[in-house]
Amino acid sequence: MIESAPTLADRLASVREQVADAARVAGRDASAITTVVVTKFHPASLVRELSALGVTDVGENRQQDAGPKAAETSDLALTWHFIGQLQSNKVRAVLEFASVLQSVDRASLVDALQTANQPVQVFLQLNLTEDPNRGGVAPADLVGLAERVLAVPCLSLRGLMAVAPLGVDPRSAFARVRDASEHLQSIAPGANALSMGMSGDFRAAILEGATHLRIGTAITGNRPNGG
Ligand SMILES: *Cc1c(COP(=O)(O)O)cnc(C)c1O
């Protein structure tokens, strides 16, 4: 008998099982964890398949790629999360499709969002490295940035987003995010969402309290065209 390669549905089911299992171990309700399927590098047809499989939240990191994809699938009930580094002059283009911005990391972006004056859900991206070029606000600047977001009526501050640095135990990286979140909630009690955990480390993220996972390759497979 020839074994066939796992399909998109198989991979999605497998991730859902692993999420449910980690939630059980953590004593958490899996239904309180949103899996954002990261569809970068993949065509609109894959987004359509995911929607048919019950996926409601998708994530993209490049405005140039995501805009056309979202336009092609605008008949579907999807929430688009923007998760990539964002230039202020691209804010309007991103808001044409995304209602959640997970990568807000500096005051100039908050100013651009204020000017755009549309309702947006904001996650502040926390930089867990010492490298300021990695994207994300330095932990020491988090509260100042949060205060700026809270001052803009069209913005709803949901919480924090972070990527575990390479070469570090992801569980300890995510524990730092959880600590920062507790600090943030002392000035913004509703900002309790935690977007952390990717294909390789979502179990650790769930154990540390992630409410949003951003999972690409474990569900979508590798990039098409061998790229
Ligand atoms: C690509 C990407 C992901 C998903 O990564 P996988 O390892 O494919 O699951 C998550 N978060 C961000 C910010 C990304 O750019």
PDBQT file of the ligand as one rigid body, heavy atoms in Angstrom, charges set to zero:
ROOT
HETATM    1  C1  LIG A 301       5.874  33.255   9.645  1.00  0.00    +0.000 C 
HETATM    2  C2  LIG A 301       5.489  33.694  10.983  1.00  0.00    +0.000 A 
HETATM    3  C3  LIG A 301       4.844  32.813  11.873  1.00  0.00    +0.000 A 
HETATM    4  C4  LIG A 301       4.559  31.355  11.552  1.00  0.00    +0.000 C 
HETATM    5  O1  LIG A 301       5.757  30.621  11.514  1.00  0.00    +0.000 OA
HETATM    6  P1  LIG A 301       5.773  29.023  11.378  1.00  0.00    +0.000 P 
HETATM    7  O2  LIG A 301       7.077  28.626  11.958  1.00  0.00    +0.000 OA
HETATM    8  O3  LIG A 301       5.675  28.735   9.921  1.00  0.00    +0.000 OA
HETATM    9  O4  LIG A 301       4.629  28.481  12.132  1.00  0.00    +0.000 OA
HETATM   10  C5  LIG A 301       4.481  33.307  13.107  1.00  0.00    +0.000 A 
HETATM   11  N1  LIG A 301       4.732  34.589  13.473  1.00  0.00    +0.000 NA
HETATM   12  C6  LIG A 301       5.350  35.447  12.656  1.00  0.00    +0.000 A 
HETATM   13  C7  LIG A 301       5.598  36.846  13.123  1.00  0.00    +0.000 C 
HETATM   14  C8  LIG A 301       5.754  35.040  11.385  1.00  0.00    +0.000 A 
HETATM   15  O5  LIG A 301       6.373  35.902  10.567  1.00  0.00    +0.000 OA
ENDROOT
TORSDOF 0
